[in-house]
Amino acid sequence: MASNSSIILTQLDFTEYKNSLKTYLSEQEEFKDYDFDGSNLSVLLDILAYNTYQNAFYLNMVSNEMFLDSAKLRDSVISHAKELNYLPRSFTSAKATVQLRITPTDPNKNSIVIPKGTSFISRVDDFSYTFSTDENLVVTNKANGVFVSDGITIYEGNYLSDTYVVNYNNPLIYKINNKNVDISSVAVTVLEDNGSVTQEYSRATSLFGHNESSKVFFLQPGIGDTYEVVFGDGVVGRRPKNNAIVIIEYRTSNGELPNGANRFIPSGRIDNESNITITTLTAAADGAVAEDLNSIKFNAPRAFTTQERAVTAEDYENLLKANYPEINAVTAYGGEDATPPQFGRIFVSVDLTDVDGLPKIKEDEYRRFLRSRSSVAMEPLFVNPDYTYLAINSLVKYNINRTGLNPEDLRTFVIDGILNYAAANLNSFARTFRYSRLVQAIDATDASIISNDTTVNLIKYLTPDLGVPLNLTIDFKSPLTQEIPLLGDEHPIIDVHGITSTPFTYTGIQNCVLEDNGDGIVRIVTPVGANHKKIVDVGTVDYDTGVVRLTNFNVQNYVGTALKIYAEPRFRDITAVQNVILNIIESDVNITIEQIRE
């Protein structure tokens, strides 16, 4: 019998399998002139091809699901993460801070008790959401007959519970049945000896510091997007008694949908009082959905490497990113890389989603989280992201005979293409702006575009106090061009320079701008006819480091909401270092469209 050289091993296709079987049989003397398509043998070949296809597909899927990188099913990804001791982020309840003013019906009342689970209602768009307190509170502060609370944190969601009976003869899985659980709210109570003894268990995140009497529980991911409670084995962690009742209480969440809620009303009486006024101190924020598959695949191996301790700069990044879903991007670098060096410190910069800067309350929360995981000698120091924007000026030429778009429509599409490039490649730490890719993105906007001539400048936004002499340091953290001619005290406006700005008013003179003279001196100039004339030297620029220093810079007014300082980079490709975030916004994009007929 001839060997089957026609078998296809690299394709997963039913038709190809069947054709390979037909080719193989047609090469045999017994079936040389056989009509495989018009006979019962065709049915047998269909069965063989189907069986081969089904087995190949099954084995391919099994092999994919065996590895974290290639797994597609969520349960498979969760299982691999579990092996790495990684707990995927759950839904996170939005939280708000409110102040309550309660006027009691009894003027002699000494306190107001606010029980855990006291609920408040708020609306976002057309939907209502319930917010609740997460602990019992007592208000004793009374002024003019009114009880006034401090800031009370309320969390979105409803409290639920699951109950199990311990049976070591038929061990149970203590599963949290609601997929929208916020695992930070999980509380476990164990009732033993027919309910006469109550044991409160607290959540542990590691094995360290626990013995056989430690009343702790652990959380692990389960099948079907759920979480499971795991107790100790009597060596590490106390083991509940047989026939004990386990009560798992937790809060559910609607994720990010309630974010922004800022008006709350009580859903009922508080301590039997109905005269309640609620003042919102901070609107609802930080609500988030459960961690997605791509995030789990990225974070699980890094969390395993970090092992809940912060030693390297990457450890700080991984810990914050894995535990706080509101973080859009984070970077950390050692104090030895700072200017000037600050040994024994780690600098951390966090960019929050839809928030400029880092609020003090979040900074304190992150610092407490890191301090318990970092060495005594290492002090985390938080610094705000340093935003550097890119000014894009592009002359786009297009063939009018190859499109029905008018110039304004094409201009809009080009701007959208530039902003899409920025969204995909910038707006995070440690990103590099690639000039050639931006040019390609512009050319790819429409088939009619022939070419584009694009220039890129760096921008820093300043909001200086008006009428106050200021000493400012503006650090572009990128080398600036120095290949410009030396400029005199008066020169044509069209002359090029490395530093410039938007117009401002100085000592009553309007339309002043900053510029460098090509020799490291920054000065204020004003237009006189077709020339710029120097008013005063106001600072220096270091072209190699990108640092601009202004001395006694007194601005009386400026155009727009901020004063823009422009700098021409030395290189077309620009890399964001340390806490710098590069980005492009629409107001800094200037597109000129030129029509060409070919």
C-alpha positions as semicolon CSV with decimal commas, in nm:
position;residue;x (nm);y (nm);z (nm)
1;M;0,000;0,000;0,000
2;A;0,133;0,345;-0,091
3;S;0,211;0,582;0,190
4;N;-0,030;0,870;0,241
5;S;0,175;1,171;0,141
6;S;-0,139;1,383;0,093
7;I;-0,240;1,405;0,460
8;I;-0,266;1,766;0,573
9;L;-0,155;1,822;0,931
10;T;-0,140;2,199;0,949
11;Q;-0,498;2,293;0,861
12;L;-0,816;2,267;1,065
13;D;-1,076;2,246;0,791
14;F;-1,342;1,979;0,725
15;T;-1,319;2,002;0,346
16;E;-0,941;1,975;0,347
17;Y;-0,957;1,662;0,563
18;K;-1,208;1,497;0,330
19;N;-1,011;1,592;0,020
20;S;-0,693;1,448;0,167
21;L;-0,873;1,117;0,232
22;K;-1,012;1,112;-0,124
23;T;-0,667;1,189;-0,266
24;Y;-0,517;0,910;-0,063
25;L;-0,777;0,652;-0,177
26;S;-0,757;0,758;-0,542
27;E;-0,385;0,672;-0,536
28;Q;-0,467;0,309;-0,447
29;E;-0,510;0,057;-0,732
30;E;-0,839;-0,068;-0,587
31;F;-1,004;0,278;-0,606
32;K;-0,815;0,434;-0,895
33;D;-1,126;0,500;-1,112
34;Y;-1,377;0,521;-0,829
35;D;-1,631;0,805;-0,813
36;F;-1,602;0,920;-0,452
37;D;-1,859;1,199;-0,483
38;G;-2,140;0,988;-0,620
39;S;-2,120;0,678;-0,406
40;N;-2,194;0,559;-0,054
41;L;-1,824;0,581;0,015
42;S;-1,870;0,959;0,019
43;V;-2,084;0,921;0,332
44;L;-1,812;0,716;0,500
45;L;-1,554;0,979;0,409
46;D;-1,780;1,246;0,558
47;I;-1,792;1,051;0,885
48;L;-1,413;1,004;0,891
49;A;-1,349;1,370;0,806
50;Y;-1,600;1,487;1,066
51;N;-1,445;1,267;1,334
52;T;-1,098;1,391;1,241
53;Y;-1,211;1,753;1,242
54;Q;-1,389;1,719;1,576
55;N;-1,089;1,557;1,745
56;A;-0,847;1,809;1,597
57;F;-1,064;2,099;1,711
58;Y;-1,106;1,954;2,059
59;L;-0,733;1,887;2,103
60;N;-0,649;2,233;1,971
61;M;-0,885;2,395;2,221
62;V;-0,756;2,181;2,506
63;S;-0,397;2,271;2,428
64;N;-0,489;2,640;2,408
65;E;-0,663;2,635;2,744
66;M;-0,363;2,466;2,909
67;F;-0,160;2,788;2,901
68;L;-0,236;3,130;3,046
69;D;-0,121;3,319;2,736
70;S;-0,342;3,129;2,490
71;A;-0,646;3,051;2,710
72;K;-0,972;3,203;2,588
73;L;-1,225;3,077;2,842
74;R;-1,253;3,285;3,157
75;D;-1,263;2,978;3,381
76;S;-0,935;2,858;3,226
77;V;-0,767;3,195;3,278
78;I;-0,895;3,206;3,637
79;S;-0,764;2,855;3,702
80;H;-0,415;2,950;3,583
81;A;-0,426;3,270;3,789
82;K;-0,523;3,063;4,091
83;E;-0,211;2,849;4,045
84;L;-0,008;3,172;4,061
85;N;-0,185;3,271;4,384
86;Y;-0,344;3,568;4,210
87;L;-0,688;3,689;4,313
88;P;-0,855;3,873;4,022
89;R;-1,017;4,204;4,108
90;S;-1,388;4,184;4,175
91;F;-1,655;4,443;4,113
92;T;-1,580;4,751;4,323
93;S;-1,851;4,961;4,483
94;A;-1,859;5,331;4,410
95;K;-1,823;5,531;4,730
96;A;-1,925;5,881;4,832
97;T;-1,877;6,092;5,144
98;V;-2,177;6,265;5,298
99;Q;-2,260;6,467;5,608
100;L;-2,586;6,406;5,790
101;R;-2,781;6,667;5,988
102;I;-3,055;6,497;6,191
103;T;-3,307;6,692;6,397
104;P;-3,445;6,462;6,669
105;T;-3,806;6,462;6,778
106;D;-3,688;6,434;7,138
107;P;-3,469;6,737;7,224
108;N;-3,317;6,546;7,514
109;K;-3,178;6,271;7,291
110;N;-2,802;6,231;7,343
111;S;-2,698;6,038;7,035
112;I;-2,805;5,902;6,698
113;V;-2,723;5,543;6,603
114;I;-2,664;5,476;6,233
115;P;-2,665;5,096;6,187
116;K;-2,452;4,914;5,933
117;G;-2,649;4,885;5,610
118;T;-2,838;5,214;5,652
119;S;-2,928;5,291;5,293
120;F;-2,956;5,600;5,077
121;I;-3,091;5,640;4,725
122;S;-2,933;5,830;4,437
123;R;-2,994;5,857;4,065
124;V;-2,749;5,863;3,776
125;D;-2,911;5,929;3,439
126;D;-3,238;5,731;3,451
127;F;-3,133;5,467;3,702
128;S;-3,157;5,453;4,081
129;Y;-2,880;5,310;4,298
130;T;-2,867;5,219;4,665
131;F;-2,574;5,331;4,882
132;S;-2,518;5,192;5,233
133;T;-2,300;5,239;5,537
134;D;-2,052;4,957;5,600
135;E;-2,030;4,985;5,980
136;N;-2,228;5,088;6,284
137;L;-2,188;5,460;6,360
138;V;-2,288;5,675;6,656
139;V;-2,330;6,052;6,618
140;T;-2,294;6,251;6,940
141;N;-2,200;6,591;6,799
142;K;-2,501;6,813;6,865
143;A;-2,526;7,182;6,778
144;N;-2,839;7,394;6,825
145;G;-3,047;7,083;6,876
146;V;-2,925;6,919;6,553
147;F;-2,697;6,614;6,535
148;V;-2,420;6,673;6,280
149;S;-2,207;6,382;6,164
150;D;-1,853;6,388;6,041
151;G;-1,791;6,275;5,686
152;I;-1,958;5,934;5,646
153;T;-1,847;5,707;5,364
154;I;-2,134;5,525;5,195
155;Y;-2,087;5,244;4,944
156;E;-2,306;5,156;4,648
157;G;-2,474;4,816;4,660
158;N;-2,694;4,590;4,866
159;Y;-2,586;4,351;5,139
160;L;-2,650;3,981;5,086
161;S;-2,545;3,664;5,267
162;D;-2,486;3,296;5,196
163;T;-2,515;3,031;5,467
164;Y;-2,351;2,687;5,486
165;V;-2,329;2,405;5,741
166;V;-1,982;2,260;5,794
167;N;-1,971;1,889;5,716
168;Y;-1,626;1,734;5,706
169;N;-1,772;1,399;5,597
170;N;-1,897;1,563;5,281
171;P;-1,679;1,876;5,239
172;L;-1,847;2,182;5,090
173;I;-1,726;2,465;4,873
174;Y;-1,814;2,789;5,054
175;K;-1,905;2,982;4,742
176;I;-2,015;3,343;4,720
177;N;-2,307;3,305;4,483
178;N;-2,343;3,660;4,349
179;K;-2,097;3,740;4,068
180;N;-2,115;4,115;4,139
181;V;-1,966;4,084;4,487
182;D;-1,721;4,347;4,608
183;I;-1,472;4,119;4,785
184;S;-1,345;4,404;5,005
185;S;-1,680;4,384;5,189
186;V;-1,679;4,009;5,261
187;A;-1,729;3,927;5,631
188;V;-1,748;3,574;5,770
189;T;-1,919;3,468;6,093
190;V;-1,909;3,111;6,227
191;L;-2,174;2,992;6,476
192;E;-2,059;2,690;6,679
193;D;-2,202;2,470;6,955
194;N;-2,560;2,508;6,832
195;G;-2,521;2,885;6,800
196;S;-2,406;2,947;7,154
197;V;-2,058;3,057;7,040
198;T;-2,000;3,321;6,772
199;Q;-1,664;3,339;6,597
200;E;-1,580;3,641;6,381
201;Y;-1,327;3,557;6,109
202;S;-1,117;3,819;5,932
203;R;-0,973;3,797;5,583
204;A;-0,605;3,708;5,541
205;T;-0,403;3,767;5,224
206;S;-0,099;3,555;5,313
207;L;0,009;3,269;5,540
208;F;0,253;3,478;5,741
209;G;0,181;3,550;6,107
210;H;-0,096;3,293;6,150
211;N;-0,108;2,984;6,368
212;E;-0,360;2,711;6,446
213;S;-0,580;2,948;6,651
214;S;-0,591;3,241;6,404
215;K;-0,951;3,309;6,305
216;V;-0,888;3,396;5,944
217;F;-1,031;3,301;5,606
218;F;-0,888;3,322;5,256
219;L;-1,052;3,412;4,926
220;Q;-0,984;3,235;4,600
221;P;-1,143;3,257;4,254
222;G;-1,402;2,994;4,170
223;I;-1,575;2,854;3,864
224;G;-1,825;3,076;3,682
225;D;-1,691;3,419;3,781
226;T;-1,748;3,350;4,150
227;Y;-1,529;3,360;4,461
228;E;-1,484;3,100;4,732
229;V;-1,412;3,128;5,104
230;V;-1,139;2,892;5,231
231;F;-1,068;2,827;5,599
232;G;-0,743;2,720;5,760
233;D;-0,648;2,358;5,808
234;G;-0,582;2,374;6,182
235;V;-0,210;2,434;6,128
236;V;-0,229;2,770;5,955
237;G;-0,563;2,921;6,050
238;R;-0,834;2,792;6,282
239;R;-1,058;2,520;6,146
240;P;-1,431;2,566;6,223
241;K;-1,596;2,287;6,417
242;N;-1,800;2,023;6,241
243;N;-2,172;2,116;6,205
244;A;-2,091;2,484;6,260
245;I;-2,294;2,737;6,061
246;V;-2,093;2,961;5,827
247;I;-2,252;3,295;5,736
248;I;-2,083;3,487;5,452
249;E;-2,202;3,847;5,427
250;Y;-2,103;4,071;5,138
251;R;-2,201;4,372;4,932
252;T;-2,294;4,360;4,564
253;S;-2,200;4,633;4,320
254;N;-2,308;4,784;3,989
255;G;-1,950;4,868;3,899
256;E;-1,881;5,203;3,737
257;L;-2,243;5,291;3,657
258;P;-2,312;5,480;3,986
259;N;-1,996;5,693;3,954
260;G;-2,085;6,061;3,968
261;A;-2,387;6,026;4,196
262;N;-2,398;6,341;4,411
263;R;-2,750;6,375;4,550
264;F;-2,869;6,132;4,814
265;I;-3,191;6,081;5,006
266;P;-3,245;5,836;5,294
267;S;-3,448;5,528;5,207
268;G;-3,612;5,536;5,549
269;R;-3,584;5,663;5,904
270;I;-3,250;5,670;6,086
271;D;-3,277;5,580;6,455
272;N;-3,651;5,644;6,413
273;E;-3,583;6,001;6,299
274;S;-3,717;6,137;5,971
275;N;-3,593;6,499;5,971
276;I;-3,269;6,434;5,786
277;T;-3,063;6,667;5,568
278;I;-2,780;6,521;5,358
279;T;-2,486;6,725;5,228
280;T;-2,261;6,556;4,973
281;L;-1,893;6,615;5,049
282;T;-1,751;6,404;4,766
283;A;-1,949;6,257;4,479
284;A;-1,951;5,883;4,416
285;A;-1,635;5,753;4,251
286;D;-1,405;5,450;4,215
287;G;-1,678;5,207;4,109
288;A;-1,541;4,948;3,866
289;V;-1,634;4,618;3,704
290;A;-1,448;4,292;3,757
291;E;-1,103;4,251;3,607
292;D;-1,109;4,147;3,241
293;L;-0,915;3,859;3,088
294;N;-0,638;4,067;2,934
295;S;-0,572;4,238;3,267
296;I;-0,563;3,905;3,452
297;K;-0,317;3,763;3,198
298;F;-0,096;4,067;3,241
299;N;-0,113;4,100;3,620
300;A;-0,112;3,737;3,739
301;P;0,251;3,652;3,646
302;R;0,373;3,986;3,777
303;A;0,183;3,953;4,103
304;F;0,339;3,608;4,147
305;T;0,683;3,763;4,097
306;T;0,604;4,046;4,339
307;Q;0,469;3,809;4,609
308;E;0,291;4,095;4,793
309;R;0,613;4,279;4,868
310;A;0,754;4,598;4,724
311;V;1,129;4,582;4,666
312;T;1,192;4,688;4,308
313;A;1,030;4,979;4,126
314;E;0,834;4,730;3,916
315;D;0,692;4,576;4,237
316;Y;0,537;4,911;4,331
317;E;0,381;4,942;3,987
318;N;0,243;4,587;3,986
319;L;0,095;4,609;4,336
320;L;-0,089;4,935;4,273
321;K;-0,212;4,835;3,928
322;A;-0,338;4,496;4,047
323;N;-0,525;4,629;4,351
324;Y;-0,674;4,960;4,240
325;P;-0,891;4,949;3,925
326;E;-0,929;5,330;3,913
327;I;-0,560;5,363;3,818
328;N;-0,514;5,429;3,447
329;A;-0,133;5,415;3,456
330;V;0,142;5,404;3,718
331;T;0,518;5,434;3,713
332;A;0,786;5,408;3,981
333;Y;1,157;5,489;3,977
334;G;1,433;5,497;4,235
335;G;1,551;5,815;4,400
336;E;1,896;5,761;4,248
337;D;1,741;5,849;3,909
338;A;1,583;6,171;4,036
339;T;1,732;6,516;3,984
340;P;1,895;6,577;4,226
341;P;1,937;6,216;4,350
342;Q;1,744;6,124;4,667
343;F;1,871;5,790;4,788
344;G;1,647;5,574;5,004
345;R;1,330;5,689;4,831
346;I;1,108;5,545;4,562
347;F;0,915;5,792;4,348
348;V;0,565;5,682;4,245
349;S;0,345;5,863;3,997
350;V;-0,017;5,764;3,941
351;D;-0,253;5,870;3,664
352;L;-0,618;5,814;3,758
353;T;-0,892;5,757;3,504
354;D;-1,078;6,083;3,425
355;V;-0,896;6,270;3,706
356;D;-0,618;6,526;3,673
357;G;-0,354;6,487;3,940
358;L;-0,373;6,267;4,250
359;P;-0,620;6,367;4,525
360;K;-0,471;6,375;4,874
361;I;-0,713;6,112;5,005
362;K;-0,605;5,866;4,733
363;E;-0,238;5,942;4,792
364;D;-0,277;5,859;5,162
365;E;-0,462;5,538;5,077
366;Y;-0,190;5,423;4,835
367;R;0,087;5,517;5,078
368;R;-0,068;5,310;5,359
369;F;-0,107;5,018;5,122
370;L;0,258;5,033;5,009
371;R;0,414;5,100;5,350
372;S;0,300;4,761;5,481
373;R;0,465;4,591;5,185
374;S;0,788;4,786;5,144
375;S;1,109;4,775;5,344
376;V;1,157;5,002;5,645
377;A;1,441;5,186;5,473
378;M;1,242;5,262;5,157
379;E;1,003;5,556;5,164
380;P;0,748;5,587;4,881
381;L;0,712;5,946;4,766
382;F;0,419;6,032;4,538
383;V;0,469;6,286;4,260
384;N;0,207;6,410;4,018
385;P;0,228;6,305;3,653
386;D;0,417;6,557;3,441
387;Y;0,199;6,615;3,134
388;T;0,376;6,719;2,817
389;Y;0,158;6,782;2,514
390;L;0,252;6,773;2,148
391;A;0,162;7,050;1,904
392;I;0,095;6,901;1,561
393;N;0,110;7,123;1,252
394;S;0,055;6,939;0,927
395;L;0,013;7,040;0,563
396;V;-0,189;6,758;0,403
397;K;-0,203;6,730;0,023
398;Y;-0,476;6,520;-0,136
399;N;-0,592;6,433;-0,487
400;I;-0,932;6,591;-0,537
401;N;-1,007;6,345;-0,820
402;R;-0,985;6,042;-0,586
403;T;-1,243;6,138;-0,326
404;G;-1,581;6,302;-0,283
405;L;-1,481;6,456;0,049
406;N;-1,456;6,831;0,080
407;P;-1,146;6,980;0,250
408;E;-1,323;7,038;0,583
409;D;-1,445;6,677;0,602
410;L;-1,097;6,550;0,521
411;R;-0,949;6,780;0,784
412;T;-1,186;6,634;1,044
413;F;-1,087;6,279;0,947
414;V;-0,717;6,364;0,971
415;I;-0,762;6,511;1,319
416;D;-0,953;6,198;1,425
417;G;-0,669;5,984;1,288
418;I;-0,412;6,180;1,488
419;L;-0,617;6,157;1,809
420;N;-0,668;5,782;1,755
421;Y;-0,293;5,743;1,716
422;A;-0,243;5,929;2,045
423;A;-0,505;5,718;2,225
424;A;-0,337;5,395;2,111
425;N;0,027;5,494;2,158
426;L;0,049;5,778;2,412
427;N;-0,130;5,902;2,728
428;S;0,061;5,673;2,962
429;F;0,401;5,645;3,124
430;A;0,710;5,516;2,944
431;R;0,562;5,567;2,597
432;T;0,757;5,681;2,293
433;F;0,618;5,912;2,028
434;R;0,724;5,778;1,687
435;Y;0,720;6,049;1,423
436;S;0,712;5,809;1,129
437;R;0,407;5,628;1,267
438;L;0,220;5,955;1,309
439;V;0,298;6,044;0,948
440;Q;0,175;5,700;0,839
441;A;-0,143;5,745;1,043
442;I;-0,213;6,074;0,865
443;D;-0,150;5,924;0,520
444;A;-0,373;5,626;0,602
445;T;-0,668;5,848;0,690
446;D;-0,798;5,847;0,332
447;A;-0,684;5,693;0,003
448;S;-0,684;6,038;-0,162
449;I;-0,405;6,173;0,061
450;I;-0,081;6,203;-0,136
451;S;0,155;6,331;0,134
452;N;0,183;6,535;0,449
453;D;0,445;6,775;0,582
454;T;0,421;6,754;0,962
455;T;0,609;6,932;1,238
456;V;0,589;6,850;1,609
457;N;0,663;7,075;1,906
458;L;0,646;7,018;2,280
459;I;0,398;7,214;2,493
460;K;0,379;7,289;2,864
461;Y;0,061;7,444;3,002
462;L;0,109;7,709;3,273
463;T;-0,146;7,895;3,484
464;P;0,075;8,153;3,661
465;D;-0,063;8,387;3,926
466;L;-0,134;8,719;3,758
467;G;0,059;9,028;3,861
468;V;0,303;8,832;4,081
469;P;0,677;8,800;3,998
470;L;0,748;8,427;3,980
471;N;1,055;8,208;3,953
472;L;0,951;7,911;3,741
473;T;1,124;7,595;3,624
474;I;0,974;7,431;3,318
475;D;1,128;7,089;3,250
476;F;1,052;6,935;2,910
477;K;1,275;6,637;3,002
478;S;1,384;6,607;2,642
479;P;1,675;6,760;2,446
480;L;1,577;7,070;2,253
481;T;1,701;7,189;1,917
482;Q;1,998;7,424;1,914
483;E;2,048;7,443;1,540
484;I;1,905;7,792;1,502
485;P;2,088;8,117;1,421
486;L;2,168;8,367;1,694
487;L;1,889;8,626;1,709
488;G;1,949;8,995;1,766
489;D;1,753;9,220;2,000
490;E;1,529;9,300;1,704
491;H;1,467;9,052;1,425
492;P;1,194;8,943;1,180
493;I;0,899;8,769;1,342
494;I;0,929;8,481;1,097
495;D;1,275;8,386;1,230
496;V;1,284;8,041;1,389
497;H;1,366;7,977;1,753
498;G;1,358;7,686;2,000
499;I;1,135;7,841;2,270
500;T;0,820;8,047;2,221
501;S;0,481;8,096;2,384
502;T;0,127;8,215;2,335
503;P;0,071;8,591;2,381
504;F;0,052;8,754;2,725
505;T;0,058;9,100;2,879
506;Y;0,378;9,224;3,047
507;T;0,408;9,567;3,220
508;G;0,103;9,685;3,030
509;I;0,240;9,573;2,693
510;Q;0,006;9,333;2,517
511;N;0,088;9,051;2,271
512;C;0,424;8,977;2,432
513;V;0,574;8,631;2,382
514;L;0,869;8,435;2,513
515;E;1,153;8,332;2,285
516;D;1,511;8,215;2,313
517;N;1,793;8,394;2,132
518;G;1,966;8,078;2,011
519;D;2,235;8,108;2,279
520;G;2,045;7,986;2,586
521;I;1,886;8,319;2,686
522;V;1,507;8,340;2,719
523;R;1,357;8,685;2,679
524;I;1,026;8,865;2,646
525;V;0,968;9,025;2,306
526;T;0,690;9,231;2,155
527;P;0,590;9,278;1,790
528;V;0,696;9,603;1,624
529;G;0,576;9,603;1,266
530;A;0,718;9,289;1,101
531;N;0,982;9,245;1,373
532;H;1,010;9,118;1,727
533;K;1,183;9,356;1,968
534;K;1,332;9,250;2,298
535;I;1,188;9,397;2,616
536;V;1,388;9,215;2,882
537;D;1,586;8,896;2,944
538;V;1,380;8,675;3,174
539;G;1,558;8,341;3,200
540;T;1,767;8,065;3,048
541;V;1,721;7,739;2,861
542;D;1,943;7,431;2,877
543;Y;1,909;7,278;2,532
544;D;2,060;6,944;2,636
545;T;1,825;6,876;2,930
546;G;1,521;7,074;2,818
547;V;1,504;7,282;3,138
548;V;1,374;7,638;3,106
549;R;1,418;7,869;3,407
550;L;1,228;8,197;3,430
551;T;1,317;8,465;3,685
552;N;1,082;8,742;3,805
553;F;0,835;8,638;3,538
554;N;0,542;8,874;3,591
555;V;0,237;8,803;3,374
556;Q;-0,055;9,045;3,399
557;N;-0,283;8,855;3,161
558;Y;-0,269;8,587;2,896
559;V;-0,478;8,455;2,609
560;G;-0,703;8,154;2,675
561;T;-0,728;7,938;2,987
562;A;-0,353;7,875;3,013
563;L;-0,020;8,010;2,895
564;K;0,141;7,767;2,652
565;I;0,519;7,733;2,638
566;Y;0,641;7,572;2,314
567;A;0,974;7,399;2,258
568;E;1,118;7,240;1,945
569;P;1,254;6,891;2,022
570;R;1,600;6,793;1,902
571;F;1,482;6,454;1,778
572;R;1,167;6,354;1,595
573;D;1,109;6,053;1,820
574;I;1,033;6,157;2,180
575;T;1,042;5,921;2,478
576;A;0,854;5,988;2,802
577;V;1,087;5,934;3,100
578;Q;1,015;5,902;3,473
579;N;0,674;6,058;3,549
580;V;0,620;6,221;3,209
581;I;0,302;6,148;3,012
582;L;0,296;6,248;2,646
583;N;-0,037;6,322;2,480
584;I;-0,203;6,504;2,192
585;I;-0,528;6,697;2,237
586;E;-0,746;6,839;1,962
587;S;-0,683;7,205;2,046
588;D;-0,312;7,155;1,973
589;V;-0,368;7,006;1,626
590;N;-0,351;7,243;1,329
591;I;-0,425;7,089;0,987
592;T;-0,399;7,271;0,655
593;I;-0,553;7,098;0,354
594;E;-0,416;7,153;0,003
595;Q;-0,599;7,027;-0,306
596;I;-0,405;6,874;-0,596
597;R;-0,534;6,739;-0,928
598;E;-0,353;6,439;-1,075
